């Protein structure tokens, strides 16, 4: 993205702040615009290079989660600062938030973590690789590293499903802080709360000769020979990269984007892919997402998403009162990379709205 484009994105966020009169508004956005003039572009920073000192948080069933917190300078206003919590998707890791991390680092306190069995986190026990368990993991992360202050949750793909699971189990967390709520804003990106054909999620991760007509039974069979499947994936990396490009993105993107996503997918053992697979078929949390109508909620989807189609985003929008729908024309599932400027501008405005709710 060009420097002018990034400044425009920051300005779009500033418009949102002015419109809502948000608590974090002017100071944060002025600093952000100033830094945009001098900061090295996100494109020049190597993918996977943005990190902070790790924390280890142990879940209710004993899985160690890798967590990183980007702190900020002491806030000007009194009270605990607003914190963004980013939750990544299936077969990815916290590095997928590269452009969001570059944009908000030093400006808003932000938490990133690897979901169980992904990235640097520990492996899940057999039978615990479920969306409901991911929701419980998210609660443990919040309790451990965001013990106070308002929260904005940002979930991509399976990360959005994780938020839906938390909303179902703990609706009391969502709402204005003066009413006892902790979470005042939510972003649901390229995600759904149900009605998903899970075999579509496998297309970028399984070589075509293994992926046709995938069913739960076929995945279980492949999982028993997961080491052989991983071997086929490594041997067929050229084809896998083509598949990643075709199914993760909508428009033409730099080759580095495709390679970055493909590296994350390839680093996720097929055994882990198989463990989570059944959860997607049984997912049905549309009745729970209405809770998100109590907070500022932004839904973002690419119109060319082949994995969780834009119809899922539109259905979420219809089920969440007062939500805002942002459709990124021509973008695919990895909209957080492909349209990072548009996504970050939408998050700017969400932060403003969430801060206003928190200060009521």
N, C-alpha and C positions, 0 to 999 in steps of 0.2 A: 504494500500500500504506500502511496506517495506521502510525503510530508504534508502536502496540502490536504490530502484525504484524511490523514490522522487529525489534523487541526479541525477539519470540518466535523469529524466524528465527535471531537471534544466539544465543539460549539453546539452540536445537536444535543449533547448532554446538558450543556449550560441552559439551553432553551427549556429543557424539561425541569431543571432546577428552578428557573425563574417562574415557570408556570405553577409549580407546586409549593414554592416557598419553603423548600426542605431545609432541615437543620444543618445537614452537611454541605449544603449548596455552594454558595459563592466561594468560600475559602478553598475548598477542595478543587473546584473546577478551575479557578484562577491559577492555582499551583500547577494543575495538570496542563493547562494551555501553555504556561510558561515552560514547563519541562518538555513539552512536545517540540519546542523550538530548538532544544539542545540535546535531547536524548538520542542516542543511537537508535536507528530504526529496529523494530522487532525482527525484521527480516534478516538483519545482519548478526543477530544473536543466534548461536547454534541451538538447534532444537535439543531439548533435554538439558540445557546448561543452567536453567533458572532453578535454584534450590536454596533452602535455608536449613538451619540446624534441625535435625530430625527429632521427633518425639516418638515414643512407642506407647501405644494405648492398647490395653488388653480387653477384649470383648467379653460378653457374658459367658461365652463357651470357650474362653481361653485362647483366642486367636490374636496374635500381636499385629496391630495395624501400624503401618508407617505413616506418620503425620508430619507435615511441615507448616509452620506459621510464619507468614510475612508480617512482621510488626510494623507500626508506624511511629513517627515522632509523637510525643505527648499531645493529645488533642487540646484544642483551644477551649472548647466548651467543657463544662463540668460533667461528671458521670462517665460510665464506661462507653467506649466507642462502639459504633456499629461494626459488625464483623461479617465478612462474606465467607461462606463455606461452600467450596466447590466439590461436586461429587461426579466422578467420571463414569463412563459407560463400559459396556461389555467388552472384554478382551483388550482394554486400553489401560492406561495408568495416569497418574496425576500430571505427567508431562504434557498430556493432550491439551491442557489449558495454557499453553505457551503464550499465545497472544493476549489472553485475558490477564495473565500474571504480569506480563510486561507492561500492560496498560495501567493496572491498579497498584503495582508494587510501590510502596512508600506513600501511597495516597489513602488507601483504605485497608484496615487490618483484614488479612485474608488467610483462610485455612485451606490446605490441600491435603488429601490423603489417598492412599491406594486402597481400593476395596479389597476385602478378603480374597485370598488366592490370586490377586493381581499385583503386578509390580513388585515392590519391596516388602509387601505385607505377607504374613504367614498363611499357610494353606488351611482351608476350612476342613473341619471334620466331615466325614461322609454323612450326608443327609442334612447338612446345615447350609448348603449353598442355595439359599432361597431369597426371594425379594423381601419377605418379612424379616428374615435375619439381617439383611442389609439395612433395613429401617432401624432395627435395634442397634446395629453397629453405629449408625449415624448418631443416634441418641447418646451413645457412649463417647463419641468424639466431641459432641457439643458439651456434655457434662465435664469432660476433661480439659478442653482448651478454650471453651467459651462459657465460663461459669456465670458471666454477667454481661449485661448490655444486649441491645437488639441484634437480631441476626437476619441476614438474607441468604437463603439457600439457592444455589445454582446447580441444577442437575442436567446432565446430558445423557440421553438414551437410557441405559439402565440406571443412571444416576437420578433421572427424573422419576423412574419407578420407585427408587429408594425413598424419595421424598413422599410419594403417594402412600407408601407403606407406613412411614412415620406419621403422616396425617391421619391414617386410619387408626393406628394404635394410640396416638397421643394428640387428639384434636385440641386439647387445652393449651398446647404450646403455640398455636397459631392465633394471633390476635394482638391488639394494642397492648403495649407494656403496662398501661395504667389499669388494664383488666386482667393482668397476670400473664399475658402472653410473652413469649420470648422471640418468636419468629414473626417479623413484620413484613417480609417480602420473600417472594419465590420466583425463580426463573425456571421454566420447563422447556428444555431445548431438544428438538428432534426426538421426542419421546411419546409415550402413550400410557394409559392406565389399563389397557386390556384390548382384546380383539386382535392380537398380533399373530401373524403367521411366523413362528419362530424359525422355520427353515430359511427364511430370507436373511436372517442375521448371520447364518453360516456361510453364505456365498463368498464373502471376502476371505474367509478363514480356512476353507476346505477346498483342495484342488478339485477341479470340475469332474474328474473321473470318480471322485468319492462323494461328491455333493449332490448328485441328481436324486430327486425323490426322497430327500432326507425325512425320516420319521423318528419318533422317540426311540423305537426299537433299533433302528439303524445306527443312531448315535450311540446307544449303549453298546452295540456290537463293536463299533469303531473305537469306543473308549477302552474296551478290553485290550485292544492292540494299539493303545495311544502312542507308544514309542515309535511304532512303525508309521503311524499317521504323521507324527512330527517329522520323521525322516523324509516322508514323501513331500511334506510341506517345504522342508529345506531344499530338497533336490529341485522342486518345482517353483523356486522363488521368482523366477522371471514371469511365469504364468500367474503366480499369486499376486505379483505387483500389478499386473494388468487387471486382475479381478478387483484388487483394492481400488484402483483408479476408477473402474467402471461402477462399482457399487457404493463407494464412500463419498464420491464427489459428483457434482452435477456438471459444472462448467470445466473448462480446461484450467488446471492449476499448475504451479511450478512442480517440477519433478521431485524436489526436496519434500514437498508436502506429502506426496504419495509414498515416498520412501519412509518418511517419518511414521506415518500411520501403519504401513506394512511392517515396520520393525516392531511396533508395539503389538500388533496382532501375532506376529511370528514368535514373540517372546512369551506369549500366553500358551502354556501346554494344552494340547487338545483334551487331556483329562479334565482340566479346569473348564474348558469350553463345554464339555459334555455334562459336567456336574450341574451347571447353571441352566442348561437347555430346557429341562422340563418346567422350570418356573415361568418361562415366558408363555407357554401354551395355556397354563392355568391362571395366568394373571387376569384379575377382574377387580379393579379398584375405582371404577368410575363413580360409584356411589360415595366413595370416601373423599374425592377431590373437591367436592362442594365446600369443604372446610376451608379451602384456600381462598374462597371468596371473602373471608374476613381480613385478608391481608392484601398488600399490593402484589399482583401476580402478572407476570409477563410470559407469554408462550411464544416460542420462536421455532420456526420450521422452514426447511427449504422446499420449494415447490417441486424440485426434482429428486427428492429423497426416495430412494428405492428400498430402504430398509424399514423405516417408520414413516410412511407416506404423510403428506401434508394433511390428509383427511383425519389422521389421529390428532394433529394439533388443533384442527378446527373443531373436532368433537370435544377436546379438553376445554377449548374456549367456550363452547356452548354449555358445558357443565359447571364452569367456575364463574359465578356472578361477578361482574365488574372487571374481569380479566382483560388484558390487552394482547392482541394477536399480532405478531410481526411475521409476515411471510417474506422470505428472502427468495426473490425470483431467480430460478435457474440453479439454485444451490442444492447440494446433496446432503447426505447424513452428517458429514463432518463440517457443518456450517460454522462451527466455532473456529475453524481454520480458514475455510473457503471465503467466508464473509465476516471475518473477524472485526472489521471496522464497524459494520452494521450491528453486529452482536454487541460490541462494546458500547456503542451509543445507546442501544436499548437498555443495557445494564446500568449505564449512567442515569437514565431516567427512572429506572426501577429503584435504584438506591435513593434517589431524591424522594420518591413517593413513599418508600419504606421508612425513611427517616422522618418524614412528616407524621406518619402513623405512630412512630416510636415517641415522638415529642408531644403527642396529644395529651 
